[in-house]
Amino acid sequence: MPRTSYKNDSPGKSPKAVKSKARSTATKVAEPRGTSPPPSVKKASKPTKAAPLAKRVKKRASPKKVTSTANKKARAVAPPQNAAPPNAKDVATNALSDATPTRVSPNTILATMEALVVAPLPLPAPDAPSVPADQPETLFESIPQILEGVAAIDLGSREHFVAVPMIGPGPYVRSFLSETFDLRNMDSFPRDHGTKTVVMEATGVYWTVPFVFLEDCGYDVRLLDPRSVKNVPGRKTDVSDCQWLRKLASCGLAAQCFVPTREFSTLRGMLRTRATLARLKAGAVNRMIKRLRLQNINLERAVSDITGKTGMSIIDAIIAGERSPLKLAAMRDKRCAKNVIEIARCLEGVYTERFLIDLKIHRDHFAFIERQIEEHEARILDYMKLLESGPELEDSDPVQESPPKTTMDMLGRELVRIVGGGVDLTVVPGISILLALVIISEIGVNMSRWPTVKHFASWLGLCPGSKISGGKVISSASRKVHTPASQAFIMAARRVGRSYNAFGDFYRAKKATRGLQKALTATAHKIARTVYGMLRHGVAFSFAPMEEAEKRNMAKREARLRKRVAGMDDNWFAGEAARRGYGLVREQVVACA
């Protein structure tokens, strides 16, 4: 349609009236006589340029008008009564492919698109009937089962839900109370369905009693790692949890936790109780230091360990009523680094009755915990004497050792006997008798549970991780594992950092290049590999391989330095000296007759 010029058509009228008149005139000229314009032309307010479809769809009519327009078109093209209803896709295709000189209305396009979207699609008939409503839901039945006849238990504080294979008559899920009288009924339910393996998730401390009870009943009880079965969407009821756990375990999709044997589990519990007492002892020491500091007595600055002979003597004298700093300092042991005057300066304070009462309470608490630890160590020693001895080597010569002096020394002697083969873990740098006891109680002496040393390091969380996606390394940080075994190796790495041996040199080199935390992890990894080799192969510790490796590294470093110095001449040295503000003086060597 040609664009009409509105300049100087009606000089006495406003531009708005002129535009309105021009639009009506253009409409009359464009339409032939005797024909009615399409709805889109009738409702058009002004001529528009050709716009994209997305912009025209925005200016659509209200839903009521769109429905009315669609109904009018449907009545206009209504098929005969006996004819089959047309397909919505065919109607839309014909409407869009109809080549007419007039512009298609946006309302027509919207109605056609809605008809395409809303039109139902024919669904294929099901091949098999659906599962009856009274049958429990079963998922992943097509996955082959690796372990047949598995029962699973979803543990709780009040009741436990047990799921068995859906073979034979039901029910397939039953609940049992957590009380002991109802746990006895749990034995017969899996056995009646022909199951000999029972799996359960490591949930807090609720798994310990059912685990031991079912083991005594003759079941093969397996503890599963919660990280491999959690975060499953849509299955968070007690009934569905035990069924889902049973399915994962029978298909081999759940990781199994390491549980030591019954003998070492008892030893582990006793050593963890001793660790709890040690933490209580440390808390009592900190409270004594605080009460002394509140009276401006800096005993921790006078002696390195206030729990030693000098520190305890001074604290007992203060509680007894002694206030003279010189008399208190005279109680020092002859091996103390500071003299009497230096210690006396730290012991002059402002005494308060309230803080002295608190100091006496915490001193008595500290003495009580010390007696508890001594008694508990005696119980541990008596229990370790009941454990079986490890295999002894026939060609090994008996080692002449001095008689043990303390209870801890006797515990170390019993530990060597239990491990067998003359393997003494306390020879490894950084591992004390207590750390060796903790390691053996946590992992046992049978290393066949971990096929290789890499599996052992991964279980401890002391090796680099592997988080790769799309060929890109996202993270290589080690897993966060806070088990007593991994913490024992970390403590050994801290201790070895102050020693002068191959482990200490390795720790200091890593600390200088990678930082403290990575140095601790790397050193603990090296100590763990050493302990694994000793226990797995029954060999004693030796520094010879490490010393040979250190000699090879020193030779390589020396060769690199010699190669670097060979390319430097006198001019290079003179230039470096001048750059740093020094002069180069050649040394003359005079041979003596």
C-alpha positions in Angstrom: 0.0 0.0 0.0 1.5 3.4 -1.0 2.3 5.7 1.8 0.0 8.9 1.8 1.5 12.3 2.3 -0.4 14.4 4.9 1.3 17.8 4.3 -1.0 20.8 3.4 -4.1 18.6 2.8 -6.3 20.5 5.2 -4.7 23.7 6.3 -7.5 24.5 8.8 -7.5 21.1 10.6 -5.2 19.6 13.2 -2.6 17.0 12.2 -4.5 14.3 14.2 -7.7 14.8 12.2 -5.7 14.9 9.0 -4.1 11.5 9.8 -7.5 10.0 10.7 -9.1 11.1 7.4 -6.1 9.8 5.4 -6.4 6.4 7.0 -10.1 6.1 6.3 -9.5 7.1 2.7 -6.6 4.6 2.2 -8.8 1.8 3.6 -11.6 2.6 1.2 -9.3 2.7 -1.8 -7.6 -0.6 -0.9 -10.9 -2.6 -0.4 -12.9 -3.5 -3.4 -16.7 -2.8 -3.3 -18.9 -5.6 -2.1 -16.3 -7.4 0.0 -15.8 -7.1 3.7 -12.3 -6.7 5.0 -10.7 -9.4 7.2 -10.9 -8.9 10.9 -7.3 -7.9 11.2 -7.8 -5.0 8.7 -11.0 -3.8 10.4 -9.3 -3.6 13.8 -6.1 -2.0 12.5 -5.7 1.4 14.0 -2.8 2.6 11.8 -0.7 1.2 9.0 2.4 -0.6 10.3 5.5 -1.8 8.7 6.4 -5.5 8.3 7.4 -6.5 11.8 8.9 -9.8 13.0 6.5 -12.4 14.3 7.8 -12.2 17.8 6.9 -8.5 18.0 3.4 -9.0 16.5 2.7 -11.8 19.0 3.3 -9.4 21.9 0.3 -7.3 20.7 -2.2 -10.1 20.8 -5.8 -9.8 21.9 -7.2 -11.0 25.2 -7.6 -14.7 25.8 -11.4 -14.3 25.4 -11.1 -12.8 22.0 -8.5 -15.4 20.9 -10.9 -18.2 21.9 -13.8 -16.4 20.1 -11.7 -16.1 16.9 -10.6 -19.7 17.1 -14.3 -20.8 17.6 -15.4 -18.8 14.6 -12.8 -20.4 12.4 -13.6 -23.9 13.7 -17.3 -23.3 12.8 -16.5 -22.0 9.4 -14.5 -25.1 8.5 -16.6 -27.6 10.4 -16.6 -31.0 8.8 -19.7 -33.1 8.1 -21.2 -35.0 10.9 -20.3 -38.4 9.6 -16.7 -37.4 8.7 -13.8 -38.1 11.0 -12.4 -35.1 12.9 -9.4 -33.5 11.2 -6.0 -33.7 12.7 -4.9 -30.5 14.5 -1.6 -30.6 12.7 -3.2 -30.8 9.2 -5.5 -27.8 10.0 -2.6 -25.7 11.2 -0.5 -26.6 8.1 -3.4 -25.7 5.8 -4.0 -22.5 7.6 -0.3 -21.5 7.4 0.2 -22.6 3.8 -2.9 -20.8 2.5 -1.4 -18.2 0.2 -3.7 -15.1 0.4 -3.0 -11.6 -0.6 -4.1 -10.3 2.8 -1.9 -10.4 6.0 -2.6 -13.3 8.4 -3.9 -12.0 11.8 -1.7 -12.6 14.9 -4.8 -14.0 16.6 -5.1 -16.7 14.0 -1.4 -17.6 14.4 -1.7 -17.8 18.1 -4.9 -19.9 18.0 -3.2 -22.3 15.5 -0.1 -22.6 17.7 -2.2 -23.3 20.8 -4.1 -26.0 18.8 -0.8 -27.6 17.9 0.5 -27.6 21.5 -2.8 -28.7 23.2 -3.6 -31.4 20.7 -3.2 -34.9 22.4 -0.8 -37.3 20.8 -1.7 -41.0 20.4 0.0 -43.2 23.0 1.1 -46.7 22.2 -0.6 -49.5 24.0 1.3 -51.0 26.9 3.1 -54.3 26.2 2.7 -55.7 29.7 0.2 -55.1 32.5 1.4 -52.8 35.3 2.4 -54.0 38.7 -0.6 -54.5 41.1 -1.1 -51.8 43.7 -0.7 -54.2 46.6 2.8 -55.2 45.5 5.8 -53.2 46.8 7.8 -51.1 44.4 10.8 -52.7 42.9 13.4 -50.7 41.0 16.4 -51.7 38.9 15.2 -55.3 38.6 17.1 -55.5 35.3 20.5 -54.9 37.0 22.2 -58.3 37.6 22.6 -59.2 41.2 26.1 -59.9 42.4 25.2 -61.0 45.9 22.2 -63.3 46.2 20.0 -63.4 49.3 20.8 -60.1 51.0 18.8 -58.6 53.8 19.2 -54.9 54.7 18.4 -53.0 58.0 17.6 -49.3 58.3 18.7 -48.5 61.8 17.1 -46.0 64.1 17.0 -44.9 67.7 13.6 -46.4 68.4 13.1 -49.1 65.8 14.9 -50.9 63.0 13.3 -51.8 59.6 14.5 -55.0 58.0 14.0 -55.8 54.3 14.4 -59.3 52.8 14.3 -60.5 49.1 10.8 -60.6 47.7 10.7 -64.4 47.3 7.9 -66.5 48.7 5.1 -65.2 50.9 5.3 -61.8 52.5 5.7 -59.6 54.4 9.0 -58.4 53.0 9.6 -55.5 55.4 9.2 -55.7 59.1 10.0 -53.3 62.0 11.6 -54.3 65.2 12.0 -52.2 68.3 15.6 -51.2 69.4 15.1 -52.8 72.8 17.0 -56.0 73.5 13.9 -58.2 73.9 12.8 -57.4 70.4 16.3 -57.7 68.9 16.1 -61.5 69.6 13.1 -61.7 67.2 15.2 -60.1 64.4 17.3 -63.3 64.1 14.5 -65.4 62.7 13.0 -63.0 60.1 16.0 -63.0 57.6 16.6 -66.7 58.2 13.1 -67.6 57.2 13.6 -66.0 53.8 16.9 -67.9 53.2 19.3 -64.9 53.7 22.7 -65.4 55.2 24.1 -61.9 54.5 22.9 -58.8 56.3 23.9 -55.3 55.5 23.4 -52.1 57.5 24.4 -48.5 57.2 26.9 -47.0 59.6 24.5 -44.7 61.4 26.0 -43.1 64.6 26.4 -45.7 67.3 23.1 -47.5 66.6 24.8 -50.1 64.4 27.1 -51.5 67.1 24.6 -53.7 69.0 22.8 -55.2 66.0 26.1 -55.8 64.3 27.5 -57.8 67.2 24.2 -59.6 67.8 23.7 -60.7 64.2 27.4 -61.8 64.0 26.9 -64.0 67.0 23.8 -65.5 65.3 25.9 -66.7 62.4 25.2 -64.0 59.8 27.7 -62.4 57.5 27.2 -58.9 58.6 28.6 -56.0 56.5 28.7 -52.4 57.3 28.2 -50.0 54.4 29.6 -46.5 53.9 26.9 -43.8 54.3 28.5 -41.7 51.6 27.7 -44.3 48.9 24.0 -44.6 49.7 22.9 -41.1 50.8 21.4 -38.3 48.8 19.0 -40.5 46.8 16.0 -38.4 45.7 12.5 -39.6 46.2 13.3 -42.5 48.6 13.3 -41.1 52.1 11.0 -43.3 54.2 12.1 -46.0 56.6 10.5 -48.8 54.4 11.9 -47.5 51.1 15.3 -46.9 52.7 15.8 -50.4 53.8 14.6 -51.7 50.4 16.9 -49.3 48.5 19.8 -50.3 50.7 19.2 -54.0 50.1 19.1 -53.4 46.3 22.3 -51.5 46.2 24.1 -54.1 48.3 22.9 -57.0 46.2 24.0 -55.2 43.0 27.4 -54.4 44.4 26.8 -50.6 44.3 27.5 -49.8 48.0 31.0 -49.5 49.4 31.8 -51.5 52.5 33.4 -50.0 55.7 36.4 -51.5 57.4 35.6 -53.1 60.7 38.4 -54.7 62.7 38.1 -58.1 64.3 36.4 -58.5 67.6 39.7 -58.7 69.6 41.1 -55.5 68.0 37.7 -53.8 68.3 37.9 -54.2 72.0 41.4 -52.9 72.1 40.4 -50.0 70.0 37.6 -49.1 72.4 39.9 -49.2 75.4 42.5 -47.0 73.7 39.8 -44.5 72.7 38.7 -44.3 76.3 42.3 -43.5 77.2 42.3 -40.8 74.6 39.2 -39.3 76.2 40.9 -39.3 79.6 43.9 -37.6 78.1 41.7 -34.8 76.7 40.1 -34.4 80.2 43.6 -34.2 81.7 44.7 -31.5 79.2 41.5 -29.5 80.1 42.4 -29.7 83.8 45.9 -28.4 83.0 44.6 -25.5 81.0 42.2 -24.5 83.9 45.1 -24.6 86.3 47.2 -22.3 84.1 44.2 -19.9 83.8 43.8 -19.6 87.6 47.5 -19.0 88.0 47.4 -16.3 85.3 44.5 -14.6 87.0 46.8 -14.1 89.9 49.7 -12.9 87.7 51.7 -16.1 88.2 53.4 -17.1 84.9 54.4 -20.7 85.8 54.2 -21.8 82.1 56.9 -19.3 81.3 59.1 -20.5 84.1 59.0 -24.2 83.2 58.4 -25.9 79.9 55.8 -28.4 81.3 53.9 -27.6 84.5 52.8 -31.2 84.8 56.4 -32.2 85.5 58.1 -32.5 88.9 59.0 -28.8 89.2 55.6 -27.5 88.1 53.5 -29.8 90.3 55.8 -29.1 93.3 55.3 -25.4 92.9 51.5 -25.7 92.5 51.2 -27.9 95.6 53.3 -25.4 97.6 51.1 -22.5 96.5 48.0 -24.4 97.5 49.6 -25.2 100.9 50.1 -21.5 101.6 53.7 -20.7 100.4 53.9 -17.1 98.9 57.7 -16.4 98.7 58.8 -16.4 95.1 62.4 -17.4 96.1 61.2 -20.4 98.2 59.0 -21.5 95.3 61.8 -21.1 92.8 64.1 -23.2 95.0 61.9 -26.2 94.3 63.2 -26.3 90.7 64.9 -29.5 89.4 68.6 -29.3 88.5 67.8 -30.0 84.9 65.6 -26.8 84.4 67.0 -24.4 81.8 66.2 -21.2 83.9 67.9 -20.4 87.2 66.3 -19.5 90.5 66.2 -15.8 89.9 64.5 -16.1 86.5 61.9 -18.5 87.9 61.3 -16.3 91.0 60.4 -13.3 88.7 57.6 -15.4 87.1 56.2 -16.6 90.4 55.6 -13.2 92.1 51.8 -12.7 92.0 48.7 -11.2 93.5 47.0 -14.0 95.4 43.2 -14.2 95.7 41.3 -16.6 97.9 38.7 -17.3 95.2 41.2 -18.3 92.6 43.2 -20.4 95.1 40.1 -22.5 95.8 39.5 -23.1 92.1 43.2 -24.0 91.7 42.9 -26.7 94.4 39.8 -28.1 92.8 41.4 -28.4 89.4 44.6 -29.8 90.9 42.6 -32.6 92.6 40.8 -33.2 89.3 44.1 -33.5 87.5 45.4 -36.0 90.1 42.2 -38.0 89.8 42.4 -38.3 86.0 46.1 -39.3 86.3 45.1 -42.2 88.6 42.3 -43.2 86.2 44.8 -43.2 83.2 47.2 -45.4 85.2 44.5 -47.9 86.1 43.2 -48.0 82.6 46.7 -48.6 81.1 47.0 -51.5 83.5 43.7 -52.9 82.2 44.9 -52.5 78.6 48.1 -54.4 79.5 46.2 -57.2 81.0 44.0 -57.5 77.9 46.9 -57.4 75.5 48.5 -60.3 77.3 45.4 -62.4 76.3 45.8 -61.7 72.6 47.6 -64.2 70.4 51.2 -63.7 69.3 52.1 -63.0 65.7 54.2 -65.3 63.6 57.9 -65.5 64.5 60.7 -65.7 62.0 62.9 -68.8 62.4 66.2 -67.2 61.3 65.8 -64.1 63.5 68.3 -63.7 66.3 66.9 -62.8 69.7 67.4 -59.2 70.6 68.8 -58.3 74.0 66.5 -55.6 75.4 66.5 -53.9 78.7 63.7 -54.7 81.1 60.7 -52.4 80.8 60.5 -49.7 83.5 57.0 -48.2 83.0 53.6 -49.5 82.0 54.0 -47.9 78.6 57.2 -49.8 78.0 55.5 -53.1 78.8 52.7 -52.1 76.4 55.3 -51.6 73.7 56.8 -55.0 74.4 53.4 -56.7 74.2 52.7 -54.9 70.9 55.9 -56.3 69.3 54.8 -59.8 70.4 51.3 -59.4 68.9 52.6 -58.1 65.6 55.2 -60.8 65.3 58.1 -61.3 63.0 60.2 -58.9 65.0 58.4 -55.9 63.6 58.6 -53.0 65.9 56.7 -49.9 64.7 58.3 -47.7 67.4 61.6 -47.8 65.4 59.9 -45.7 62.6 60.8 -42.1 63.2 57.9 -40.1 64.7 55.9 -43.1 66.0 55.9 -43.5 69.8 54.6 -46.5 71.7 51.2 -44.8 72.2 50.9 -43.9 68.5 51.8 -47.5 67.5 49.1 -48.8 69.9 46.5 -46.6 68.3 47.5 -47.5 64.8 47.4 -51.3 65.5 44.1 -51.0 67.3 42.5 -49.1 64.4 43.8 -51.2 61.4 44.8 -54.5 63.0 47.7 -56.6 61.9 46.2 -58.2 58.8 46.8 -55.9 55.8 45.0 -58.1 53.3 41.9 -55.9 53.6 43.8 -53.3 51.4 45.1 -55.0 48.2 47.8 -52.4 47.7 49.4 -49.5 49.6 47.5 -47.1 47.4 44.2 -48.5 48.7 45.5 -48.1 52.3 46.6 -44.4 51.7 43.3 -43.6 50.1 41.4 -45.1 53.0 43.4 -42.9 55.4 42.8 -39.8 53.2 46.5 -39.1 52.9 46.9 -39.3 49.1 45.9 -36.7 46.5 42.3 -36.8 45.3 41.2 -37.0 41.7 38.3 -34.7 40.7 38.3 -34.5 36.9 35.5 -33.5 34.6 35.8 -33.0 30.8 39.5 -33.7 30.9 40.1 -30.8 33.3 41.4 -31.3 36.8 39.0 -29.5 39.1 40.7 -30.4 42.3 43.4 -32.7 43.6 43.0 -32.1 47.3 43.0 -35.1 49.6 39.8 -36.3 51.1 38.8 -35.0 54.6 39.2 -38.0 56.8 39.2 -37.6 60.5 39.8 -41.1 61.8 42.1 -41.9 64.8 44.4 -43.8 62.4 44.9 -40.9 60.0 45.3 -38.5 63.0 48.0 -40.8 64.4 50.0 -40.6 61.2 49.6 -36.8 61.1 50.9 -36.6 64.7 53.8 -38.8 63.7 54.6 -36.3 60.9 54.6 -33.4 63.4 57.0 -35.3 65.6 59.3 -36.2 62.8 59.6 -32.6 61.6 61.9 -31.9 64.5 64.2 -34.8 63.9 67.3 -35.0 61.7 66.8 -38.1 59.5 65.4 -38.8 56.0 61.8 -38.2 57.1 62.7 -34.9 58.8 64.6 -33.7 55.7 61.6 -34.7 53.5 59.2 -32.8 55.8 61.3 -29.6 55.8 61.8 -29.7 52.1 58.0 -30.0 51.5 57.3 -27.3 54.0 59.6 -24.9 52.3 58.0 -25.4 48.9 54.4 -26.4 49.5 53.5 -25.1 53.0 52.8 -26.7 56.4 49.6 -28.6 55.7 50.7 -30.2 52.5 54.0 -31.1 54.2 52.2 -32.8 57.0 50.0 -34.8 54.6 52.9 -35.8 52.4 55.1 -36.9 55.4 52.2 -38.8 57.0 51.7 -40.5 53.6 55.3 -41.6 53.5 55.1 -43.0 57.1 51.9 -44.8 56.3 53.5 -46.5 53.3 56.4 -47.6 55.5 54.0 -49.1 58.2 52.0 -50.9 55.5 55.1 -52.5 54.1 56.3 -53.6 57.5 52.9 -55.2 58.4 52.1 -56.7 55.0 55.5 -58.3 54.3 56.8 -58.7 57.9 60.0 -56.8 57.4 61.8 -54.7 60.0 62.4 -51.0 59.4 65.7 -49.9 58.0 67.2 -46.5 57.0 69.4 -48.1 54.3 66.9 -47.6 51.3 66.2 -44.1 52.4 69.8 -43.2 52.8 70.6 -44.6 49.3 67.8 -42.6 47.8 69.1 -39.5 49.5 72.6 -40.1 48.2 71.3 -40.4 44.6 69.4 -37.1 45.1 72.5 -35.4 46.4 74.5 -36.7 43.4 71.9 -35.3 41.0 71.9 -31.9 42.7 75.7 -31.8 42.7 75.8 -32.6 39.0 73.3 -29.8 38.3 75.4 -27.3 40.3 78.6 -28.4 38.5 77.0 -28.0 35.1 75.7 -24.6 36.1 79.1 -23.4 37.4 80.9 -24.7 34.3 79.1 -22.1 32.2 80.2 -19.2 34.4 83.6 -17.5 33.7 85.5 -14.7 35.5 83.6 -12.0 33.7 80.2 -13.4 34.9 81.5 -13.4 38.5 82.9 -9.9 38.2 79.6 -8.6 36.8 77.6 -10.2 39.6 79.9 -8.8 42.2 79.8 -5.3 40.7 76.0 -5.5 40.5 75.7 -6.2 44.2 78.3 -3.6 45.2 81.3 -5.9 45.8 84.7 -6.3 44.2 86.1 -9.6 42.9 89.5 -10.5 44.4 91.4 -13.5 43.1 92.8 -15.7 45.8 96.4 -16.8 45.5 97.3 -20.3 46.7 101.0 -20.7 47.8 102.3 -24.2 48.0 104.2 -25.0 51.1 107.5 -27.0 50.9 
